[in-house]
Amino acid sequence: MEDRRLNALDAVVRAWLETGSDPDYLARQHDTVRAAMPTLARALDDLVVELKGGGR
């Protein structure tokens, strides 16, 4: 169970951080999430800091 949880957390952090071929698209999506669900966006930012020791 612990491995699955860590894999899921890693996938969430990657999805929040990886820009793919269009960094502007990711920025727009972040803006959308921040506007629609600010608590979720803050939680994702906090998760990145906690698990990766960095920010966006």
N, CA, C and O atoms as CSV, one atom per row, in Angstrom:
chain,resi,resn,atom,element,x,y,z
A,1,MET,N,N,0.829,-1.203,0.000
A,1,MET,CA,C,0.000,0.000,0.000
A,1,MET,C,C,0.869,1.262,0.000
A,1,MET,O,O,0.571,2.227,-0.704
A,2,GLU,N,N,1.929,1.248,0.782
A,2,GLU,CA,C,2.792,2.423,0.861
A,2,GLU,C,C,3.405,2.750,-0.497
A,2,GLU,O,O,3.472,3.923,-0.867
A,3,ASP,N,N,3.856,1.739,-1.254
A,3,ASP,CA,C,4.421,1.987,-2.578
A,3,ASP,C,C,3.377,2.605,-3.512
A,3,ASP,O,O,3.686,3.528,-4.266
A,4,ARG,N,N,2.167,2.106,-3.462
A,4,ARG,CA,C,1.095,2.680,-4.300
A,4,ARG,C,C,0.844,4.128,-3.944
A,4,ARG,O,O,0.642,4.964,-4.825
A,5,ARG,N,N,0.855,4.428,-2.651
A,5,ARG,CA,C,0.616,5.803,-2.210
A,5,ARG,C,C,1.738,6.713,-2.690
A,5,ARG,O,O,1.471,7.807,-3.188
A,6,LEU,N,N,2.967,6.287,-2.551
A,6,LEU,CA,C,4.102,7.089,-3.008
A,6,LEU,C,C,4.076,7.268,-4.517
A,6,LEU,O,O,4.370,8.354,-5.017
A,7,ASN,N,N,3.726,6.211,-5.250
A,7,ASN,CA,C,3.615,6.321,-6.708
A,7,ASN,C,C,2.529,7.313,-7.097
A,7,ASN,O,O,2.705,8.093,-8.034
A,8,ALA,N,N,1.411,7.288,-6.385
A,8,ALA,CA,C,0.323,8.220,-6.683
A,8,ALA,C,C,0.741,9.661,-6.378
A,8,ALA,O,O,0.468,10.566,-7.167
A,9,LEU,N,N,1.395,9.871,-5.250
A,9,LEU,CA,C,1.873,11.215,-4.914
A,9,LEU,C,C,2.876,11.718,-5.938
A,9,LEU,O,O,2.829,12.880,-6.341
A,10,ASP,N,N,3.776,10.849,-6.356
A,10,ASP,CA,C,4.756,11.227,-7.370
A,10,ASP,C,C,4.063,11.596,-8.683
A,10,ASP,O,O,4.450,12.562,-9.341
A,11,ALA,N,N,3.051,10.836,-9.060
A,11,ALA,CA,C,2.312,11.123,-10.296
A,11,ALA,C,C,1.606,12.477,-10.204
A,11,ALA,O,O,1.577,13.224,-11.181
A,12,VAL,N,N,1.046,12.793,-9.055
A,12,VAL,CA,C,0.371,14.083,-8.870
A,12,VAL,C,C,1.368,15.224,-9.001
A,12,VAL,O,O,1.100,16.217,-9.678
A,13,VAL,N,N,2.522,15.081,-8.348
A,13,VAL,CA,C,3.541,16.127,-8.420
A,13,VAL,C,C,4.036,16.295,-9.854
A,13,VAL,O,O,4.188,17.420,-10.328
A,14,ARG,N,N,4.287,15.190,-10.544
A,14,ARG,CA,C,4.726,15.282,-11.942
A,14,ARG,C,C,3.680,15.985,-12.797
A,14,ARG,O,O,4.018,16.838,-13.618
A,15,ALA,N,N,2.419,15.632,-12.609
A,15,ALA,CA,C,1.347,16.245,-13.400
A,15,ALA,C,C,1.257,17.748,-13.138
A,15,ALA,O,O,0.940,18.521,-14.042
A,16,TRP,N,N,1.532,18.155,-11.920
A,16,TRP,CA,C,1.440,19.573,-11.567
A,16,TRP,C,C,2.646,20.350,-12.084
A,16,TRP,O,O,2.554,21.555,-12.322
A,17,LEU,N,N,3.788,19.660,-12.259
A,17,LEU,CA,C,5.026,20.351,-12.613
A,17,LEU,C,C,5.449,20.227,-14.070
A,17,LEU,O,O,5.993,21.177,-14.632
A,18,GLU,N,N,5.212,19.084,-14.690
A,18,GLU,CA,C,5.757,18.843,-16.029
A,18,GLU,C,C,5.032,19.668,-17.077
A,18,GLU,O,O,3.807,19.634,-17.187
A,19,THR,N,N,5.816,20.404,-17.837
A,19,THR,CA,C,5.231,21.312,-18.814
A,19,THR,C,C,4.984,20.662,-20.167
A,19,THR,O,O,4.201,21.181,-20.962
A,20,GLY,N,N,5.631,19.546,-20.442
A,20,GLY,CA,C,5.486,18.946,-21.755
A,20,GLY,C,C,6.051,19.880,-22.804
A,20,GLY,O,O,7.027,20.587,-22.553
A,21,SER,N,N,5.449,19.887,-23.966
A,21,SER,CA,C,5.968,20.702,-25.056
A,21,SER,C,C,5.408,22.127,-25.054
A,21,SER,O,O,5.835,22.956,-25.857
A,22,ASP,N,N,4.453,22.420,-24.158
A,22,ASP,CA,C,3.814,23.736,-24.154
A,22,ASP,C,C,3.698,24.284,-22.736
A,22,ASP,O,O,2.669,24.106,-22.085
A,23,PRO,N,N,4.754,24.952,-22.250
A,23,PRO,CA,C,4.714,25.502,-20.890
A,23,PRO,C,C,3.571,26.501,-20.678
A,23,PRO,O,O,3.049,26.622,-19.569
A,24,ASP,N,N,3.186,27.210,-21.735
A,24,ASP,CA,C,2.082,28.165,-21.601
A,24,ASP,C,C,0.771,27.455,-21.288
A,24,ASP,O,O,-0.053,27.971,-20.532
A,25,TYR,N,N,0.577,26.272,-21.868
A,25,TYR,CA,C,-0.632,25.497,-21.595
A,25,TYR,C,C,-0.694,25.145,-20.109
A,25,TYR,O,O,-1.736,25.300,-19.472
A,26,LEU,N,N,0.430,24.668,-19.560
A,26,LEU,CA,C,0.460,24.309,-18.139
A,26,LEU,C,C,0.163,25.537,-17.282
A,26,LEU,O,O,-0.592,25.445,-16.314
A,27,ALA,N,N,0.741,26.670,-17.620
A,27,ALA,CA,C,0.493,27.893,-16.858
A,27,ALA,C,C,-0.994,28.264,-16.899
A,27,ALA,O,O,-1.563,28.661,-15.882
A,28,ARG,N,N,-1.617,28.137,-18.063
A,28,ARG,CA,C,-3.053,28.437,-18.173
A,28,ARG,C,C,-3.875,27.467,-17.330
A,28,ARG,O,O,-4.842,27.867,-16.682
A,29,GLN,N,N,-3.493,26.211,-17.339
A,29,GLN,CA,C,-4.222,25.220,-16.542
A,29,GLN,C,C,-4.052,25.497,-15.049
A,29,GLN,O,O,-5.004,25.365,-14.280
A,30,HIS,N,N,-2.846,25.879,-14.640
A,30,HIS,CA,C,-2.634,26.255,-13.238
A,30,HIS,C,C,-3.536,27.431,-12.873
A,30,HIS,O,O,-4.151,27.437,-11.807
A,31,ASP,N,N,-3.616,28.421,-13.754
A,31,ASP,CA,C,-4.476,29.576,-13.498
A,31,ASP,C,C,-5.936,29.149,-13.360
A,31,ASP,O,O,-6.664,29.657,-12.507
A,32,THR,N,N,-6.351,28.214,-14.206
A,32,THR,CA,C,-7.726,27.711,-14.143
A,32,THR,C,C,-7.995,27.023,-12.812
A,32,THR,O,O,-9.018,27.268,-12.173
A,33,VAL,N,N,-7.071,26.160,-12.397
A,33,VAL,CA,C,-7.234,25.454,-11.117
A,33,VAL,C,C,-7.215,26.453,-9.967
A,33,VAL,O,O,-8.030,26.359,-9.049
A,34,ARG,N,N,-6.293,27.407,-10.013
A,34,ARG,CA,C,-6.195,28.400,-8.933
A,34,ARG,C,C,-7.486,29.216,-8.811
A,34,ARG,O,O,-7.911,29.542,-7.703
A,35,ALA,N,N,-8.105,29.542,-9.941
A,35,ALA,CA,C,-9.353,30.312,-9.907
A,35,ALA,C,C,-10.523,29.464,-9.430
A,35,ALA,O,O,-11.337,29.920,-8.628
A,36,ALA,N,N,-10.609,28.242,-9.916
A,36,ALA,CA,C,-11.757,27.389,-9.610
A,36,ALA,C,C,-11.638,26.696,-8.258
A,36,ALA,O,O,-12.634,26.497,-7.563
A,37,MET,N,N,-10.414,26.333,-7.892
A,37,MET,CA,C,-10.199,25.548,-6.672
A,37,MET,C,C,-8.901,25.997,-5.990
A,37,MET,O,O,-7.906,25.273,-6.015
A,38,PRO,N,N,-8.912,27.171,-5.391
A,38,PRO,CA,C,-7.687,27.702,-4.802
A,38,PRO,C,C,-7.110,26.820,-3.694
A,38,PRO,O,O,-5.891,26.740,-3.540
A,39,THR,N,N,-7.962,26.169,-2.937
A,39,THR,CA,C,-7.459,25.294,-1.878
A,39,THR,C,C,-6.698,24.118,-2.477
A,39,THR,O,O,-5.656,23.726,-1.950
A,40,LEU,N,N,-7.196,23.554,-3.558
A,40,LEU,CA,C,-6.505,22.461,-4.232
A,40,LEU,C,C,-5.167,22.936,-4.779
A,40,LEU,O,O,-4.159,22.244,-4.631
A,41,ALA,N,N,-5.142,24.094,-5.404
A,41,ALA,CA,C,-3.896,24.622,-5.956
A,41,ALA,C,C,-2.856,24.821,-4.857
A,41,ALA,O,O,-1.689,24.476,-5.040
A,42,ARG,N,N,-3.270,25.375,-3.717
A,42,ARG,CA,C,-2.326,25.554,-2.600
A,42,ARG,C,C,-1.834,24.209,-2.087
A,42,ARG,O,O,-0.657,24.056,-1.759
A,43,ALA,N,N,-2.730,23.242,-2.018
A,43,ALA,CA,C,-2.336,21.913,-1.554
A,43,ALA,C,C,-1.335,21.274,-2.514
A,43,ALA,O,O,-0.380,20.631,-2.077
A,44,LEU,N,N,-1.545,21.444,-3.803
A,44,LEU,CA,C,-0.602,20.914,-4.785
A,44,LEU,C,C,0.755,21.595,-4.663
A,44,LEU,O,O,1.791,20.932,-4.719
A,45,ASP,N,N,0.754,22.907,-4.498
A,45,ASP,CA,C,2.010,23.628,-4.299
A,45,ASP,C,C,2.725,23.136,-3.039
A,45,ASP,O,O,3.935,22.913,-3.056
A,46,ASP,N,N,1.974,22.969,-1.949
A,46,ASP,CA,C,2.566,22.481,-0.701
A,46,ASP,C,C,3.108,21.069,-0.862
A,46,ASP,O,O,4.165,20.742,-0.323
A,47,LEU,N,N,2.392,20.235,-1.599
A,47,LEU,CA,C,2.839,18.863,-1.831
A,47,LEU,C,C,4.153,18.840,-2.598
A,47,LEU,O,O,5.048,18.055,-2.286
A,48,VAL,N,N,4.264,19.694,-3.592
A,48,VAL,CA,C,5.508,19.787,-4.354
A,48,VAL,C,C,6.662,20.152,-3.432
A,48,VAL,O,O,7.722,19.530,-3.482
A,49,VAL,N,N,6.458,21.151,-2.600
A,49,VAL,CA,C,7.516,21.573,-1.684
A,49,VAL,C,C,7.874,20.442,-0.736
A,49,VAL,O,O,9.053,20.179,-0.495
A,50,GLU,N,N,6.876,19.780,-0.206
A,50,GLU,CA,C,7.118,18.698,0.757
A,50,GLU,C,C,7.839,17.509,0.147
A,50,GLU,O,O,8.775,16.979,0.746
A,51,LEU,N,N,7.415,17.084,-1.035
A,51,LEU,CA,C,7.969,15.867,-1.627
A,51,LEU,C,C,9.223,16.105,-2.454
A,51,LEU,O,O,10.092,15.236,-2.532
A,52,LYS,N,N,9.321,17.257,-3.061
A,52,LYS,CA,C,10.446,17.510,-3.957
A,52,LYS,C,C,11.420,18.539,-3.424
A,52,LYS,O,O,12.512,18.700,-3.969
A,53,GLY,N,N,11.040,19.239,-2.366
A,53,GLY,CA,C,11.936,20.224,-1.795
A,53,GLY,C,C,12.137,21.440,-2.670
A,53,GLY,O,O,13.149,22.130,-2.548
A,54,GLY,N,N,11.199,21.710,-3.543
A,54,GLY,CA,C,11.306,22.860,-4.439
A,54,GLY,C,C,9.950,23.444,-4.701
A,54,GLY,O,O,8.981,23.129,-4.011
A,55,GLY,N,N,9.879,24.286,-5.688
A,55,GLY,CA,C,8.619,24.902,-6.068
A,55,GLY,C,C,8.406,24.755,-7.541
A,55,GLY,O,O,9.065,23.953,-8.203
A,56,ARG,N,N,7.478,25.533,-8.058
A,56,ARG,CA,C,7.189,25.472,-9.491
A,56,ARG,C,C,8.269,26.126,-10.274
A,56,ARG,O,O,8.200,26.173,-11.502
